[in-house]
Amino acid sequence: MKPYTKYIALFFSIALFISCGNADDDVNFSPNFGEGLGKGKPVDDCLGLDESDLVLSIQEQYVTLPGKVSIFFKVSDTEGDPVPGLTADQFTIYEQGRNDECFNTISTSESQARISSNSQIFSNNALLVLDLSNSVLSSSLTELKSASISFIDNVVPDGTQESFKMAIYWFDGENELHLLNPLTSSKQELTAAIEGITEDISNDPSTDLYGAVMRSTDIASELLAASTQGGKIGAASVVIFTDGTDQASRFTKEQAQQKVDNADANISFFTIGLGGEIDTQVLTDIGKTFSVFAGNKEELENTFNDISFRISEQANSFYLFEYCSPKRDGSGENNLAIQVMAGNRQGAVQTKFNATGFTGGCE
């Protein structure tokens, strides 16, 4: 099997579910930062499946009486790119009990298989960090505001969903990361904050880029810690825009990079650069998840949209797949395999669950 890139790992609140068995016979309540199949393993050869083009990386798994099996996983291609938008009818379930030589296919309709909404189990916080130094305010503020509003519109879900929140910060040359709008799930509130930016907002024309990187990382770390109390799912993203290099020189590039590199693996870092005065290598290193650059202010909205697309794609490649198992109390531990088909690509993963207490009546 080919090597795979690392995946963002998230995990469930254990208070709501009864744990099912996994490959190690115990549940790891820490995020799964491993590669490949996560808590799963390659499917048995008896299934005769083709070589995988897609990777199903199991993050966590549960059973809920009277007979529901829940598997939380990420789907990526073999290059590590996320695969969003899959539906329940693209999955095939295979079960193998102790009396089965190989796996038997379980009907997705008879088992009431479904992809459930993640809105109640995710806590996803994003920080939009804007360079509002003099060069931006004097030459590209209109374009930045338009691009930021488009970004908000693309990333923040419609309605008020407490599972996703965004805060907006800005920096100039001062030894401070300024709060423009606190964490909220309201598109309208975030948009109004961007629209309210004026050319006289800054009192220091310099650029404290490295300071902004370090402070925003600290804020993201604090938000992640708060959102994952009690073992709940948590993730955070930091999106930094600048049109130049660090001029304040309070901190070094090495200090900023170390802060990013040592951050929790559930924090994604994106950078957006504008114009010819940026250091693309610095921004690429800091934006270790993804970086994009605009040659001029007219391209700015497209670059923001590119980042918003990748953030949304990443979040939507995690799935909570649930079905009602036909296995019943007394059947003990059973093997489970899930196969997904997306066009001409397929992938599969194997795990196991314990059917103790399973009865009819699962919905």
C-alpha positions as CSV (number, residue, x, y, z in Angstrom):
1,M,0.0,0.0,0.0
2,K,1.3,3.4,-0.9
3,P,2.4,5.9,1.9
4,Y,-0.1,8.5,2.8
5,T,0.2,12.0,4.0
6,K,-0.9,13.0,7.5
7,Y,-4.5,13.8,8.0
8,I,-6.1,16.3,10.3
9,A,-7.5,14.1,13.1
10,L,-10.6,14.9,15.2
11,F,-12.4,12.9,17.9
12,F,-15.8,12.4,19.5
13,S,-17.3,13.2,22.8
14,I,-17.2,9.9,24.6
15,A,-20.0,10.8,27.0
16,L,-22.7,10.3,24.4
17,F,-21.7,6.8,23.2
18,I,-20.6,3.3,24.3
19,S,-17.3,2.5,22.8
20,C,-17.0,-0.4,20.3
21,G,-13.9,-2.5,19.8
22,N,-11.0,-1.5,17.6
23,A,-7.9,-3.1,16.2
24,D,-6.1,-2.5,19.5
25,D,-9.0,-3.5,21.7
26,D,-8.9,-0.2,23.6
27,V,-10.0,3.3,22.7
28,N,-7.5,6.1,22.4
29,F,-9.1,9.4,23.4
30,S,-6.4,11.5,22.0
31,P,-6.5,12.7,18.4
32,N,-5.3,10.2,15.8
33,F,-2.3,11.9,14.3
34,G,-1.1,8.7,12.5
35,E,-1.0,8.0,8.8
36,G,-3.0,5.8,6.5
37,L,-6.0,4.0,7.9
38,G,-6.0,5.5,11.4
39,K,-7.7,3.0,13.7
40,G,-8.7,0.8,10.8
41,K,-6.6,-1.7,8.9
42,P,-6.5,-3.1,5.3
43,V,-9.5,-5.2,4.3
44,D,-9.2,-9.0,4.2
45,D,-8.0,-10.5,0.9
46,C,-11.2,-12.7,0.8
47,L,-13.2,-9.7,-0.2
48,G,-11.2,-9.5,-3.5
49,L,-11.3,-5.7,-3.7
50,D,-9.2,-3.8,-6.2
51,E,-6.2,-1.7,-5.1
52,S,-7.4,1.3,-3.2
53,D,-7.5,4.7,-4.9
54,L,-9.2,6.3,-1.9
55,V,-8.1,6.1,1.8
56,L,-10.7,5.8,4.6
57,S,-8.9,6.9,7.8
58,I,-11.0,5.9,10.8
59,Q,-10.8,8.5,13.6
60,E,-13.2,7.0,16.1
61,Q,-16.0,4.4,16.2
62,Y,-18.9,3.6,18.6
63,V,-21.9,1.4,19.1
64,T,-25.2,2.7,20.5
65,L,-27.9,0.3,21.7
66,P,-30.1,-1.3,20.6
67,G,-27.9,-1.9,17.5
68,K,-26.4,1.2,15.8
69,V,-22.8,1.2,14.7
70,S,-21.2,4.6,14.1
71,I,-17.9,5.2,12.3
72,F,-16.2,8.6,12.1
73,F,-13.6,8.8,9.3
74,K,-11.9,10.9,6.7
75,V,-11.8,10.1,3.0
76,S,-8.8,11.2,1.0
77,D,-7.1,10.2,-2.2
78,T,-3.7,8.6,-2.1
79,E,-2.1,12.0,-2.4
80,G,-3.8,13.1,0.8
81,D,-6.2,15.4,-0.9
82,P,-9.7,15.4,0.7
83,V,-12.7,13.8,-0.9
84,P,-15.9,15.7,0.1
85,G,-19.5,15.3,-0.8
86,L,-20.0,11.6,-0.5
87,T,-23.4,10.1,0.2
88,A,-24.6,7.0,2.0
89,D,-25.4,5.1,-1.3
90,Q,-21.8,5.3,-2.3
91,F,-20.8,3.1,0.6
92,T,-21.0,-0.7,0.9
93,I,-21.0,-2.4,4.3
94,Y,-19.6,-5.8,4.8
95,E,-19.8,-7.8,8.1
96,Q,-18.1,-11.0,9.2
97,G,-19.3,-12.9,12.2
98,R,-17.7,-15.9,13.9
99,N,-19.6,-18.3,11.7
100,D,-18.7,-16.6,8.4
101,E,-15.7,-17.7,6.3
102,C,-15.6,-14.2,4.6
103,F,-17.7,-11.0,4.8
104,N,-21.3,-10.8,3.9
105,T,-22.7,-7.7,2.2
106,I,-25.3,-5.7,4.3
107,S,-28.0,-3.8,2.4
108,T,-27.6,-0.1,2.9
109,S,-31.4,0.3,2.7
110,E,-32.3,-2.6,5.1
111,S,-29.6,-1.4,7.5
112,Q,-30.8,2.2,7.4
113,A,-27.3,3.3,6.5
114,R,-26.9,7.1,6.5
115,I,-24.3,9.8,6.5
116,S,-25.3,11.9,9.6
117,S,-24.8,15.6,10.0
118,N,-21.5,16.6,11.7
119,S,-23.0,19.9,13.0
120,Q,-23.5,18.6,16.5
121,I,-20.2,16.9,16.9
122,F,-17.7,19.4,15.5
123,S,-16.3,22.4,17.1
124,N,-14.4,24.3,14.3
125,N,-12.9,27.7,15.0
126,A,-11.3,29.9,12.3
127,L,-9.1,33.0,12.8
128,L,-8.9,35.5,9.9
129,V,-5.8,37.6,10.5
130,L,-5.4,40.7,8.3
131,D,-2.4,42.9,7.7
132,L,-3.7,46.5,8.0
133,S,-0.3,48.2,7.8
134,N,0.0,51.5,5.9
135,S,0.7,49.8,2.5
136,V,-2.6,47.9,2.6
137,L,-4.7,50.8,3.9
138,S,-3.3,53.2,1.3
139,S,-3.5,51.1,-1.8
140,S,-5.6,47.9,-1.5
141,L,-8.1,48.3,1.3
142,T,-11.2,48.2,-0.9
143,E,-10.1,45.0,-2.6
144,L,-9.1,43.4,0.8
145,K,-12.5,44.2,2.2
146,S,-14.3,42.7,-0.8
147,A,-12.1,39.6,-0.7
148,S,-12.6,39.1,3.1
149,I,-16.4,39.4,2.8
150,S,-16.3,36.8,0.0
151,F,-14.2,34.5,2.2
152,I,-16.7,34.9,5.1
153,D,-19.6,34.1,2.8
154,N,-17.9,31.0,1.5
155,V,-16.6,29.6,4.8
156,V,-19.2,30.4,7.4
157,P,-22.3,28.2,7.1
158,D,-25.7,29.8,6.4
159,G,-27.8,30.3,9.5
160,T,-26.4,30.2,13.0
161,Q,-24.4,27.0,13.6
162,E,-22.6,26.9,16.9
163,S,-20.3,24.2,15.5
164,F,-18.4,26.7,13.3
165,K,-17.2,30.1,14.5
166,M,-14.9,32.8,13.2
167,A,-13.0,35.7,14.7
168,I,-11.2,38.5,12.9
169,Y,-7.9,40.0,14.0
170,W,-5.6,42.6,12.4
171,F,-2.1,43.7,12.9
172,D,0.2,46.6,11.9
173,G,3.5,47.6,13.6
174,E,2.3,47.7,17.1
175,N,3.2,45.0,19.6
176,E,-0.4,43.7,19.7
177,L,-2.8,41.6,17.7
178,H,-5.9,43.7,17.5
179,L,-9.4,42.1,17.8
180,L,-11.7,43.3,15.0
181,N,-14.6,40.9,15.8
182,P,-14.8,38.2,18.5
183,L,-15.6,34.6,17.8
184,T,-19.1,34.3,16.3
185,S,-21.1,32.1,14.0
186,S,-22.9,35.1,12.4
187,K,-22.0,36.0,8.8
188,Q,-23.7,39.3,9.2
189,E,-21.7,40.3,12.2
190,L,-18.4,39.3,10.6
191,T,-19.3,41.1,7.3
192,A,-20.2,44.3,9.2
193,A,-16.9,44.2,11.0
194,I,-15.0,44.1,7.7
195,E,-17.1,46.8,6.2
196,G,-16.3,49.0,9.2
197,I,-12.6,49.0,8.6
198,T,-11.4,52.6,7.7
199,E,-8.1,54.0,6.5
200,D,-7.3,55.5,9.8
201,I,-7.7,52.3,11.9
202,S,-3.9,52.0,12.3
203,N,-1.5,54.1,14.3
204,D,1.7,52.4,13.3
205,P,2.6,52.0,9.6
206,S,5.1,49.1,10.2
207,T,4.4,45.4,9.9
208,D,4.7,43.0,12.8
209,L,4.1,39.8,10.8
210,Y,6.0,37.4,13.0
211,G,4.3,38.7,16.1
212,A,0.9,38.3,14.5
213,V,1.8,34.7,13.5
214,M,2.9,33.9,17.1
215,R,-0.1,35.5,18.8
216,S,-2.7,34.1,16.4
217,T,-1.2,30.6,17.0
218,D,-1.5,31.1,20.8
219,I,-5.2,32.2,20.4
220,A,-6.0,29.2,18.1
221,S,-4.3,26.9,20.7
222,E,-6.4,28.3,23.5
223,L,-9.6,28.0,21.4
224,L,-8.8,24.4,20.6
225,A,-8.1,23.5,24.2
226,A,-11.4,25.1,25.3
227,S,-13.4,23.4,22.5
228,T,-12.1,19.9,23.2
229,Q,-12.7,19.8,27.0
230,G,-14.4,16.6,27.9
231,G,-13.1,14.7,24.9
232,K,-15.1,16.6,22.3
233,I,-14.1,17.1,18.7
234,G,-12.1,20.2,18.0
235,A,-10.2,21.9,15.1
236,A,-9.0,25.3,14.3
237,S,-7.7,27.2,11.3
238,V,-5.5,30.3,11.1
239,V,-5.6,32.3,7.9
240,I,-3.0,35.1,7.6
241,F,-3.0,37.8,5.0
242,T,-0.1,40.2,4.3
243,D,1.3,42.3,1.5
244,G,4.8,42.5,2.8
245,T,7.5,41.2,5.1
246,D,8.1,41.6,8.8
247,Q,9.4,45.1,9.4
248,A,9.0,45.5,13.2
249,S,11.7,42.9,13.9
250,R,10.5,42.2,17.4
251,F,10.6,38.5,16.6
252,T,12.6,36.3,14.2
253,K,11.3,34.1,11.5
254,E,12.7,31.1,13.4
255,Q,10.6,32.0,16.5
256,A,7.4,32.4,14.4
257,Q,8.1,29.1,12.5
258,Q,8.8,27.2,15.7
259,K,5.5,28.4,17.1
260,V,3.7,27.1,14.0
261,D,5.6,23.8,13.8
262,N,5.0,23.1,17.5
263,A,1.3,23.9,17.4
264,D,-1.4,21.2,17.8
265,A,-1.8,19.1,14.7
266,N,-5.5,20.0,14.7
267,I,-4.6,23.6,13.8
268,S,-4.3,24.3,10.1
269,F,-2.3,27.2,8.8
270,F,-3.0,29.1,5.6
271,T,-1.3,32.2,4.2
272,I,-2.3,34.7,1.6
273,G,0.3,37.0,0.1
274,L,-0.2,40.1,-2.1
275,G,2.2,41.9,-4.4
276,G,5.9,41.9,-5.1
277,E,7.2,42.7,-1.7
278,I,6.2,39.5,0.1
279,D,8.7,36.7,0.8
280,T,6.9,33.7,-0.7
281,Q,9.2,31.1,1.0
282,V,8.4,32.6,4.4
283,L,4.7,32.6,3.8
284,T,4.8,29.0,2.4
285,D,6.6,27.8,5.5
286,I,4.2,29.5,7.8
287,G,1.2,28.5,5.8
288,K,2.2,24.8,6.1
289,T,-1.3,23.6,5.2
290,F,-1.7,25.8,2.1
291,S,-0.4,29.1,0.7
292,V,-1.6,31.2,-2.2
293,F,-0.3,34.5,-3.7
294,A,-1.9,37.3,-5.6
295,G,0.3,39.3,-8.1
296,N,-1.9,42.3,-7.7
297,K,-5.0,43.5,-5.8
298,E,-7.3,42.6,-8.6
299,E,-6.4,38.9,-8.0
300,L,-7.0,39.2,-4.3
301,E,-10.6,37.9,-4.2
302,N,-9.7,34.8,-6.2
303,T,-6.9,33.9,-3.8
304,F,-9.1,34.3,-0.8
305,N,-11.7,32.1,-2.5
306,D,-9.1,29.5,-3.2
307,I,-8.3,29.3,0.5
308,S,-12.0,29.2,1.5
309,F,-12.6,26.4,-1.0
310,R,-9.8,24.3,0.6
311,I,-11.0,25.0,4.1
312,S,-14.5,23.9,3.2
313,E,-13.3,20.8,1.3
314,Q,-11.2,19.7,4.2
315,A,-14.0,20.0,6.7
316,N,-16.5,18.2,4.4
317,S,-14.2,15.2,3.9
318,F,-15.0,13.9,7.4
319,Y,-18.0,11.6,7.7
320,L,-20.1,10.2,10.4
321,F,-21.4,6.9,8.8
322,E,-24.1,5.1,10.8
323,Y,-26.1,1.9,10.2
324,C,-28.2,-0.7,12.1
325,S,-26.3,-4.0,12.3
326,P,-28.2,-7.3,11.9
327,K,-25.8,-8.8,14.5
328,R,-27.4,-9.6,17.9
329,D,-26.5,-10.0,21.5
330,G,-24.4,-13.1,21.9
331,S,-22.6,-12.9,18.6
332,G,-19.6,-11.4,20.3
333,E,-17.0,-9.4,18.3
334,N,-17.6,-9.0,14.6
335,N,-15.4,-7.7,11.7
336,L,-16.7,-4.8,9.7
337,A,-15.5,-3.5,6.3
338,I,-16.6,-0.3,4.6
339,Q,-16.0,0.3,0.9
340,V,-16.6,3.6,-0.9
341,M,-17.0,4.2,-4.6
342,A,-16.5,7.7,-6.1
343,G,-16.7,7.5,-9.8
344,N,-14.1,5.0,-11.0
345,R,-12.2,5.2,-7.7
346,Q,-12.7,3.0,-4.7
347,G,-11.3,2.4,-1.3
348,A,-12.0,0.3,1.8
349,V,-11.1,-0.1,5.4
350,Q,-11.7,-2.8,8.0
351,T,-12.3,-2.6,11.7
352,K,-14.5,-4.5,14.3
353,F,-17.3,-4.0,16.8
354,N,-18.8,-5.8,19.7
355,A,-22.5,-6.6,19.5
356,T,-23.1,-7.2,23.2
357,G,-26.6,-6.0,24.0
358,F,-27.7,-5.7,20.4
359,T,-31.4,-6.2,19.8
360,G,-34.0,-5.2,17.2
361,G,-35.5,-1.7,17.1
362,C,-32.5,0.3,15.8
363,E,-33.5,3.3,13.8
